[in-house]
Amino acid sequence: ARLLAILTTRPEESDGSAVVAGLRSLPRVRRLTLTPLNPPQIEAMLGSMLALLPDDRKALASRLHAEGGGNPSYTVEMVSALVDDGSLASSATGSWHVAAIGERQLPLPRSLREAVDRRLTLLDSACQDIVAAAAVLGGVFRQDLLREVAGADGSRTEAALGELLTKRLIRRAPGGGDAFQFIHELVARVAYERTPAARRNRLHRSAARAWRRRQTQPEAAEAVAHHRARARAIGRIRHWPWWQKAAAAAALVTVVTGFAGLWALGPDRRATLTTLLIRPQATLVPNRIVVAPLDNRTGDSTLAPVGDMAADWIARGLTQTGQFQVVDPRTSWLTAKLVAGMPRLLRPAEMAVGIAQETGSGLVVSGSYYRQGDSLRFEVQITDVASHKLTRSLNPVSAAIGDPSSVIPTLARRTVASVASAVDTQSMGMAAGLSQPPSYQAYDEVSRAWESFWRGDTADLFRRTAHATALDSAYLPPRLMEAYVRSLDGQWAAVDSIVRSVDAHRSQLTPVEQAIVDGLRANLRGDRPGRVRAARDLARLTPGSFEGYTLLAEMALGVGDPEQALDALSHVDPDRGLLLFSPIYWQSMARAQHERGEYERELETATRGVRRFPADLGPQVAHIRALAALGRAVEVTREVERALVGDPDAVLDLSYRALAGAAELRTHGHGEAADRLLASTALASARATSEASSVDLDRIGADLLYEAGRWADARRRYAEVFARYPADIESVIGVGASAARLGDLRDAVRADDQLAAWPRAFPLGRNTYGRARIAALRGDSARAVQLLRQSFREGAPVISIWERHVHSERDFAGYRSYAPFRALMSLP
């Protein structure tokens, strides 16, 4: 018997495939290249699928060819989407007709969007930058114009275009030369829509400037107008005249003493108010939607969590549709607190619109609930944020006041259906499987636990999460919250226990909760690439939240990928939302720039961070690091000695600033300046007069002695710290490294053995990193690099401003010329 085997594959998948190459070499194997369908062929295909009038069939075939590029699979999917959204409708006789589509783009099915998005995600950051610029230019784009708009040099642009041609995402435009176009309009559309709105705005403005410089070309005027209009549509920068700023500032003076909550006290307040005053207008993502906590109009404050629970479940339902970027409920809740605390002068009159602007959301779901006798009545509406127009208003939904959570699934399903019909998607029935919410009392406890977290009262937080679990054992968020907070304190044994118990119920978790569990599990394993994957998933699943993207930036820095870190940070606005109160953006941005050797840019970033957060150590350390890398030793000393406003840990922070500054100065060849800094009178005086004691404060005294080259004093101090704090692994490392420096082989080996057999769980590679330092000091280069590689596999380094960095580690100072070390660290 004979067998005919047919293998289908896309060119971009088969090129370079050893399997396909092997098949091609076999006898009697034929390779057929299928060309895209032309409009008549698509018209014939439509005729086999639907009974359409000839004129409708021809017009639709032309549109499908223009947007699908003749790809049969794309064509079938788009026809199905047109049927789903009612643009193709059947009559009672079985014939079909095309509803008014007009000039709008055809609906893009989720399957196609995800397929194209997967291909674009696999590109490196340089190619993604070029793709974004090309999508903004649209149509046929020339290489010189593309290079100018993207802000890339010629070689980088040429290499990216070559890669995109190889991947068959673009092709040369008819006529040859240096003109290109996307292989399908669908690719251009997905590339454009996946580019963050803020970046699209910048690229459109860059394109307008580039075309303006080509004003002699006939199409220039139209192109300039087009790109300016698109930039305005995305979001316009608001410039305030000086007199408006002055008037606003004067008004602020009269109300500043009345601020409550987040705005009441703190040295960063003036900097935050200045940011609010001068920041650009919000850039809104049309497909992003935020659900604001419903407003409690019952007059009973004990019913306040009902509005939070309703918003949470509506957001869950919208997430299940897969058609929107849905802001996660916790970010919405926290942003609502932030907006409520803003001066009225600097926020929209409507709270929901303010929440949407802070999260960059083009749509907002909001509402209220009222008491009517023994019932609660819920009213919900959907608003287009850019126009402030109400697009949908739901009919009221009621529930018994004694059981408010019973009506929430119904409210969520109706809201999802209403949102779907408002934006013309095919999502109306997708929330039918939405689960039952937890008991009202359990949800209330978790809400109060978050308030305890932001007050810094972890003891109350743990009491409330335990009570919530006791009230409703099937409700998993309180357990996840406890695990997250304990991970911040390094309580890994407790985290491990919680993750194991939650993982047994993984099917009950939302995608966001699953990403959080995956991240915690990766931390427990010391799996650095796993941390990056989990953070990437979290960033994708939580648009409008800074946490996913800033976490991704931190994790990318942990694996030595500053480019991915910078790409992650490009998705957030440091002047909006919760980043108004967190310096993490500025810290991570400066660190990424430092790792790329861009010290001037790092200094600029760190300076802005210090200006925004004058009472925070992170930006100040970044500022010191940049100055040290540039060799500006006098300024380093001045910045080290500049006390933070209202610093409760002044001596510890001064010591750390000195340690960071000295290590960075020495790394960049300024050893004498480092020694002068460490001999500073201010530093010595502060430490001598301090009566405070803690493991960190005591150990950093030993670290300063070590960095100053006072090995014997450092060893004695490290030994004292370990005697006082036997769980402190860093003290054992210090003893071993100091001994190696002093030539005391016996003590160095003893410390190495102690680290190798470290008895406490979850050292996360710190012990092995210490062993690498000792091996390096003993002159065993091969073993040092092997142990350093092993420490990376075990989870070191955990990125934070307190962690040691190989880059500035004195014990590896002579290794930059050692080839295995250079290869491990990916040094040029």
SEVEXPA-467624 format. One record per residue (C-alpha): residue in three letters; y negated, x, z. Coordinates in steps of 0.05 Angstrom, whole numbers, plus 5000, padded with zeros to 4 digits. Example, Ala and Ser with C-alpha at 12.3 -4.5 7.8 and 13.67 -1.06 7.14 Angstrom:
ALA509052465156;SER502152735143;
% end
This chain:
ALA500050005000;ARG493050234986;LEU487250195035;LEU479850165016;ALA475350405072;ILE467850275069;LEU463150655115;THR455850445119;THR450550885151;ARG443050985148;PRO440751635116;GLU437051855178;GLU443451775218;SER448152105168;ASP443952705149;GLY446453305188;SER452652925212;ALA458853365210;VAL463352745205;VAL459652475144;ALA459553165112;GLY467053225122;LEU468252545091;ARG464052725030;SER468353345017;LEU474752925012;PRO477552744943;ARG476552034917;VAL470551914963;ARG464651614929;ARG457651574957;LEU453350984938;THR445950974954;LEU443350274964;THR436050194943;PRO431449694977;LEU431448984950;ASN425648804903;PRO421948134909;PRO426447774857;GLN432648004895;ILE429847764961;GLU428147104927;ALA435347044904;MET437647214975;LEU433246665003;GLY436146174952;SER443046314980;MET440646185051;LEU435745595047;ALA434145025001;LEU426745184987;LEU422044954933;PRO421345494880;ASP413945634895;ASP415345684970;ARG421346134958;LYS417446604913;ALA411446654960;LEU415846765021;ALA419947294984;SER413547674968;ARG411347665042;LEU418247875066;HIS418348455017;ALA411448685037;GLU413048685112;GLY420448865110;GLY420349385055;GLY426349065020;ASN431149215077;PRO436448655075;SER437748665150;TYR430348635165;THR429648055117;VAL435147645149;GLU432347765219;MET425247565198;VAL427846925165;SER431446755230;ALA425046875269;LEU421146415222;VAL426245865234;ASP425945975310;ASP418345925313;GLY417945315268;SER414745665208;LEU420945475168;ALA422944755182;SER428344305154;SER427543575133;ALA432343005145;THR435143115075;GLY437043835090;SER431544155049;TRP426844675078;HIS419444775074;VAL414645335095;ALA409345135147;ALA402445435142;ILE403346185155;GLY396646395128;GLU394847125132;ARG397947235201;GLN403547745207;LEU410547465205;PRO413847435274;LEU417448075291;PRO424347945320;ARG426048295384;SER432148635354;LEU427948955299;ARG422449155347;GLU427549495392;ALA431149835334;VAL424650145308;ASP422250305378;ARG428650685393;ARG427551125331;LEU420351265351;THR422151415423;LEU426851975401;LEU421052355369;ASP417852925407;SER410752835435;ALA407353185376;CYS410652725325;GLN409052115368;ASP401752315369;ILE401652375293;VAL405351715285;ALA400151365329;ALA394451645288;ALA397951455223;ALA399150745247;VAL391750675264;LEU389750935195;GLY394750455163;GLY396650385090;VAL396351055053;PHE393751625096;ARG391852325074;GLN394052945112;ASP387053215123;LEU384552555150;LEU390652465194;ARG389753155224;GLU382553015241;VAL383852335272;ALA389752595313;GLY385853205336;ALA391653665317;ASP391554325282;GLY394154415211;SER400854725228;ARG402454205281;THR400753635233;GLU404753935176;ALA410854045221;ALA410453325248;LEU409853035177;GLY415953445157;GLU419853165215;LEU417652445199;LEU419652535127;THR426452795148;LYS427452205196;ARG425351745138;LEU419851415178;ILE414651595126;ARG414751775052;ARG410052085003;ALA405451584971;PRO405851464896;GLY401951994859;GLY404252574903;GLY399353044934;ASP398153025009;ALA398152265016;PHE403551905056;GLN405451205078;PHE410450895126;ILE417350745097;HIS416650025120;GLU410749615143;LEU415049425203;VAL415150155225;ALA407550185221;ARG406949535259;VAL411549745316;ALA408250435319;TYR401450115325;GLU403449605377;ARG407050115421;THR400950565423;PRO397050415488;ALA390750015476;ALA386250555506;ARG389151065458;ARG388450585398;ASN381250495417;ARG380051245417;LEU383851335352;HIS379950785317;ARG373351095339;SER375851775316;ALA377751475249;ALA370851155241;ARG367651835254;ALA372352185205;TRP370851675150;ARG363451715164;ARG363852465147;ARG366852255081;GLN361351775063;THR361152004990;GLN368151704979;PRO367850984953;GLU372450685007;ALA368851035065;ALA363850495083;GLU369149955087;ALA373850405127;VAL368250575177;ALA366749835187;HIS374149675195;HIS375550195248;ARG369250035287;ALA371049305287;ARG378149455311;ALA375549905366;ARG370749355389;ALA376348845388;ILE380649275434;GLY375249415485;ARG368049635482;ILE365050165528;ARG359749875572;HIS353450285579;TRP348750075634;PRO341250215628;TRP338550635686;TRP334750045714;GLN340949615718;LYS344650175754;ALA338850245802;ALA338549495815;ALA346049465826;ALA345850065873;ALA340149735913;ALA344149095919;LEU350149495942;VAL346149795998;THR344849106027;VAL352148906026;VAL355949546038;THR356249446113;GLY359748786103;PHE365649036064;ALA372448886094;GLY379549136085;LEU380349706036;TRP372849776027;ALA370749786099;LEU371250516119;GLY373051196093;PRO369651796062;ASP371951615991;ARG368150945991;ARG361751185957;ALA365751535903;THR369750905890;LEU363550475887;THR360450955838;THR366650915794;LEU366350155795;LEU359050175775;ILE359650635715;ARG366750545689;PRO367950275619;GLN369749555605;ALA377149395613;THR381749525555;LEU386448935549;VAL393548935519;PRO394248265482;ASN401748215496;ARG401248395570;ILE401247825620;VAL400047825695;VAL401647265743;ALA396347225797;PRO398546985866;LEU397346235869;ASP391346045911;ASN392945695977;ARG388445075981;THR392344726036;GLY388044966093;ASP394345226128;SER394645986128;THR402045986146;LEU403345726076;ALA399946316042;PRO406446676022;VAL408446065981;GLY403446275928;ASP406146985927;MET413246735920;ALA411446265863;ALA407846825825;ASP413847285836;TRP418846785806;ILE414346605748;ALA413747355731;ARG421347425736;GLY422146855686;LEU417147155638;THR420747825642;GLN427247505622;THR424247275556;GLY423447995532;GLN417347785492;PHE411848025538;GLN409548635577;VAL409848305646;VAL406148625704;ASP411048695761;PRO409748215819;ARG408448755872;THR403049075829;SER399948385818;TRP400048245893;LEU396948915911;THR391748855856;ALA389848165883;LYS388448495950;LEU384249025916;VAL380148535875;ALA378948095936;GLY375848695971;MET371248885914;PRO363848735919;ARG362548085882;LEU357248435841;LEU362548885810;ARG368148395795;PRO368947755754;ALA367547095787;GLU374746875775;MET379647275817;ALA385247185766;VAL380947485711;GLY379348075756;ILE386848195768;ALA388048175693;GLN382548675679;GLU385049155731;THR392049135701;GLY389749125628;SER392848435615;GLY390748005557;LEU393647375589;VAL393647135661;VAL397546585695;SER393946305755;GLY393845675796;SER393145335863;TYR397244895909;TYR394844325953;ARG397543906009;GLN398543165996;GLY401642826056;ASP408543136066;SER408443475998;LEU405544085963;ARG402643985894;PHE402544605848;GLU397744665789;VAL398445255740;GLN394345475680;ILE394446035628;THR387946385608;ASP386246845551;VAL382547405588;ALA378247675531;SER375246985514;HIS375946695585;LYS378746075550;LEU384045635581;THR389945615533;ARG394845175571;SER394844755634;LEU401444505664;ASN402643825692;PRO402843855769;VAL409543995803;SER410843755875;ALA415543975931;ALA416943766002;ILE412544166050;GLY418544336092;ASP422244666034;PRO417044955987;SER421845455955;SER426144895925;VAL421144735870;ILE419645455850;PRO425145535797;THR422644895763;LEU415445135766;ALA417545805737;ARG421445505680;ARG415845025661;THR410745595663;VAL415046035618;ALA415845485568;SER408345345568;VAL406646085560;ALA411646145503;SER408645555465;ALA401545815478;VAL402846485445;ASP407646225391;THR413946595410;GLN421246405410;SER422146475485;MET421545765510;GLY428545695538;MET429746405561;ALA428346275636;ALA433645735642;GLY438146205682;LEU432846395732;SER436046485800;GLN434346105863;PRO429046455905;PRO430546695976;SER428946296037;TYR421546206049;GLN421946556116;ALA425347176087;TYR420247236032;ASP414647156083;GLU417547736124;VAL417748196063;SER410448026046;ARG408448206117;ALA412648836113;TRP408449066053;GLU402148946093;SER405149376148;PHE406649926097;TRP399449956073;ARG397149986146;GLY401850576157;ASP405950186209;THR412950366187;ALA416050146254;ASP413649436241;LEU415849486169;PHE422949656188;ARG423149086239;ARG420948586186;THR425648826132;ALA431448786181;HIS429348076201;ALA428647866128;THR435748126114;ALA438347746175;LEU434947106150;ASP437747156079;SER443247686069;ALA443447545994;TYR436147745986;LEU436148485968;PRO428748685962;PRO427848816037;ARG433649306035;LEU430649655974;MET423949686007;GLU426950016069;ALA430550526025;TYR424150685987;VAL420050796051;ARG425551216084;SER425951646021;LEU418551806029;ASP420252096097;GLY426352476072;GLN431252036111;TRP436552126058;ALA442651946099;ALA439651256113;VAL437551186041;ASP444651356018;SER447550816063;ILE442750286037;VAL443650475964;ARG451250415971;SER450749726002;VAL445649475950;ASP449549765892;ALA455449315909;HIS450948735888;ARG447849065827;SER448648445783;GLN443748075829;LEU438248595818;THR432548515769;PRO431749075717;VAL426049365757;GLU430249375821;GLN435949695783;ALA431250245759;ILE428950365831;VAL436250415854;ASP437750895797;GLY431851335817;LEU434051345890;ARG441151515870;ALA438652085826;ASN434652345885;LEU440852325929;ARG444852715877;GLY439153215863;ASP439652985791;ARG432953195762;PRO434252915691;GLY436752275723;ARG430152225761;VAL426452265695;ARG430851735662;ALA429951255720;ALA422451375722;ARG422051255646;ASP425750595655;LEU421150395712;ALA414950565670;ARG417550155612;LEU419249555657;THR412749555697;PRO406849555649;GLY400249485684;SER402849875744;PHE400750595753;GLU406950765794;GLY412050795737;TYR407851255693;THR405351705749;LEU412451765777;LEU414751945706;ALA409352475703;GLU411652765770;MET418952765750;ALA417353075682;LEU413653635718;GLY419753735761;VAL423953905699;GLY418454345669;ASP416053855617;PRO408453815622;GLU407953495553;GLN411952885575;ALA407752855638;LEU401352845598;ASP404152305552;ALA406051875613;LEU399051945643;SER395851735577;HIS398551035590;VAL394450915653;ASP387050845667;PRO385051265728;ASP378950825740;ARG382650165748;GLY387549815792;LEU390850185849;LEU388950865820;LEU382050715849;PHE385350885915;SER390451415897;PRO389052125872;ILE396052205841;TYR393352155769;TRP388552745779;GLN393753165816;SER399053065763;MET394353155704;ALA391653805734;ARG398754065748;ALA400953915676;GLN394954275648;HIS396254865694;GLU403454925669;ARG400854925598;GLY396055495615;GLU389955055603;TYR386155295664;GLU379155085641;ARG381554385627;GLU385254385694;LEU378754585729;GLU375054005695;THR380453515715;ALA380853765786;THR373353745794;ARG373353015774;GLY379052885822;VAL375253215880;ARG369052815862;ARG373152165863;PHE377152335926;PRO372852805969;ALA377152686031;ASP383952815998;LEU387653475999;GLY391353405932;PRO385453455884;GLN382354005927;VAL388654425921;ALA388654315846;HIS381354545844;ILE383055175883;ARG389055315839;ALA384855265775;LEU379355715803;ALA384556225825;ALA387956235756;LEU381156375725;GLY379956945774;ARG373856625807;ALA375556905876;VAL368856775910;GLU369156045892;VAL376356005915;THR374356255984;ARG368555765988;GLU373055185968;VAL378555386017;GLU373555396074;ARG370454726054;ALA373154226105;LEU375253546081;VAL371052976108;GLY374152676171;ASP380653076163;PRO385352936221;ASP389653546203;ALA384054036191;VAL387654676213;LEU394054516174;ASP390154336112;LEU385754956116;SER392055376124;TYR395255056064;ARG389055136021;ALA388855876039;LEU396255956024;ALA395755605956;GLY389455995936;ALA392356675956;ALA398956545921;GLU395456345857;LEU390556925859;ARG396357415867;THR400257085811;HIS394457205763;GLY393457935782;HIS388157865836;GLY392158145895;GLU386258455931;ALA382357805929;ALA388557455957;ASP388857936015;ARG381457846030;LEU382357096030;LEU388157126079;ALA384057586125;SER378457066126;THR374957006193;ALA374556246186;LEU382056186176;ALA383756646234;SER378756306280;ALA381255606264;ARG388555786277;ALA386856166340;THR383155586372;SER388155046351;GLU392554746405;ALA396354296358;SER403654416344;SER408554136292;VAL413954416248;ASP409254436188;LEU403454746226;ASP407855266261;ARG411555456198;ILE405455526154;GLY402856056203;ALA409156456186;ASP408056306111;LEU400956596116;LEU403657236149;TYR408957286094;GLU403957196038;ALA399557726070;GLY405358226069;ARG406158256144;TRP413758206139;ALA415558376211;ASP410557886241;ALA412857356192;ARG420157456210;ARG418757396284;ARG414556756273;TYR419856446227;ALA425256576280;GLU420956246333;VAL419955636290;PHE427355576276;ALA428955626350;ARG424155056363;TYR426154636302;PRO433554786284;ALA433454296226;ASP427954676189;ILE431254996130;GLU424855346106;SER424755766170;VAL431756036157;ILE429456216086;GLY423356566115;VAL427656976163;GLY432257196106;ALA426657366058;SER422757756111;ALA429058146129;ALA430258316057;ARG423158556050;LEU424159006111;GLY430659276083;ASP434758956138;LEU440958786097;ARG444958516155;ASP439857976174;ALA438557806101;VAL446057696089;ARG446657296153;ALA441056826130;ASP444256766061;ASP450856576093;GLN447456076138;LEU444055746078;ALA450455736038;ALA453955366094;TRP447954926112;PRO450954366155;ARG445853816145;ALA446553316088;PHE441953276028;PRO438553956026;LEU437153785952;GLY437554505928;ARG432554795979;ASN437955226011;THR440155495944;TYR432955635923;GLY432156035987;ARG438456425971;ALA435556585902;ARG429356875935;ILE433557315981;ALA437857555922;ALA431657725883;LEU428858135940;ARG435558495947;GLY434958695874;ASP440858275849;SER437257985788;ALA443257645756;ARG445257295821;ALA438057095834;VAL437556745767;GLN444456425775;LEU442556145843;LEU435755915817;ARG439255535761;GLN444155235811;SER438255015856;PHE435354645796;ARG441954285786;GLU442054095859;GLY435153785857;ALA429954325871;PRO424154305865;VAL421953635892;ILE414953585864;SER409453515915;ILE403253905933;TRP407054185992;GLU412954465953;ARG413655195932;HIS413155315857;VAL417055865821;HIS410656005782;SER406956265843;GLU412956495885;ARG411557215906;ASP418957385910;PHE419757265835;ALA413457635815;GLY417158185777;TYR421757715739;ARG417257475684;SER419658055640;TYR426957925656;ALA430057565596;PRO434957095633;PHE429256875679;ARG424656755620;ALA430056345586;LEU431355925649;MET423955795659;SER422655675584;LEU417156205585;PRO414156395517;
% end
